[in-house]
Amino acid sequence: MSGTNYLFDTNAVLYFLNQPKQLQNNSSAVFISFVNELELLSYSKLSSNEEQAVKHFLKLIEIINIDQEIKNMTITLRQKYLLKLPDAIICATAMSHKLTLVTNDMKLHTISEIKSCHLEDITD
């Protein structure tokens, strides 16, 4: 997966933080949607240490905010696949920026408009 850039879903970020791993290719870049940032930081059972780990991770990656293209794609994906709004935004973000979505959510692997994989597929 040389040179592939990734958009991590919330579940992939949490797993990545809890299971120390490295990406197989150092030239790959990791992004998240602003939705993932909100989900990560608003989890009610986040311990102080986990919150610090999340904040440190967020400083190392780029967070993609919403724009009109993502809004339009979100509407289309939500209508077509009956996705929850946060999932539709995340998928639209991956689609808009031509990123591979890293997720353990099996429903998101059925979205034909995006490439997706599991975290285990890209880490050592």
Secondary structure as GFF3:
##gff-version 3
##sequence-region A 1 124
A	DSSP	beta_strand	6	8	.	.	.	ID=ss1
A	DSSP	alpha_helix	10	18	.	.	.	ID=ss2
A	DSSP	beta_strand	30	33	.	.	.	ID=ss3
A	DSSP	alpha_helix	34	42	.	.	.	ID=ss4
A	DSSP	alpha_helix	48	60	.	.	.	ID=ss5
A	DSSP	beta_strand	62	64	.	.	.	ID=ss6
A	DSSP	alpha_helix	68	81	.	.	.	ID=ss7
A	DSSP	alpha_helix	85	96	.	.	.	ID=ss8
A	DSSP	beta_strand	100	102	.	.	.	ID=ss9
A	DSSP	three_ten_helix	106	110	.	.	.	ID=ss10
A	DSSP	beta_strand	116	117	.	.	.	ID=ss11
A	DSSP	three_ten_helix	119	121	.	.	.	ID=ss12
###
